[in-house]
Amino acid sequence: MIKRERVADNVFSFQSEVYAQVTAGAVIGPNWALVIDTLAMPEESLEIRSFIEQEIQVPIRYLINTHYHADHTWGNCFFPGATIIGHTLCREWLNTRGRASLEEARKQSNIYRQVKIVLPHMTFSQGGLSLRVGKKTISLHPLPGHSGDNLSVLIEEDRVLFAGDVFMSLPYIVDGNADELVASLKKISKMGLENVIQGHGDIVLRGEIDGAIKDNLAYLSAIRKFVRRSARRKFPQDMLADMTVEEAGKSRVLIGGLADSLHQRNLRALYEHMYGKLPQASEDEYDEDYEDEFEGEDEEVG
Ligand SMILES: [Zn+2]
């Protein structure tokens, strides 16, 4: 159910084969281990736990939540012995929005019956936090953009970064902020990394990091331009619906095939962030002038 890779000595990454290529990680010390995120499904969290506790045979002492979203935190309850660390906002949002969405999810599926929200025990919101696991130094820093509570986790000696969702094969800004995401990606590009474990997607190797960041920055700039153009139309929503993810320079097979629907949500969220509530689509409010409105208005803005 999960794909496991050894990223460096005593450092592992896990990738879900069932949900959106979401990732998690582990750093194994001589006496205990640290886990980064939990994946989405109970069986997946339990698979990570049994790999560490049964196969490697060390207890899990710490669990880091890179941010509060379900696919990274709903497994917290399956690591009962661990101290959970997260951003102060992660604790707050998991307690409010997280509880609400778990209630919703329970109505739709039995899978989450056994899930309980467990909040981070230790939080911070500024500066950083360092932990030693065996001979490795793990440093945590806020890195917002995908969400306001995103933490990155750097294994300093290996130059391996677990970036959380601020780094994905398709940037996702619906719960975040595009400007912050751009700033965070630029920060990552200066870190001199061997590997980036993206929150969703495959491991990015040293030689691919610059290209992947450029690619993500180009995507963000393409959707920004497109949203600006759409704002000049009477029915911006129609124009946004027509922009495919390929037109923004990304493939639709990314994120386990969810790319186009995430992209559509990005466009609408960015519009609302820049211009306020998105007007209704034309089919909701069709009028005769519709066709004219769409002619001769193709010049680039901004
Ligand atoms: Zn995620």
Residues whose N, C-alpha, C, O or C-beta is under 5 A from the ligand:
A	BS01	ZN	H69 D71 D165 G199
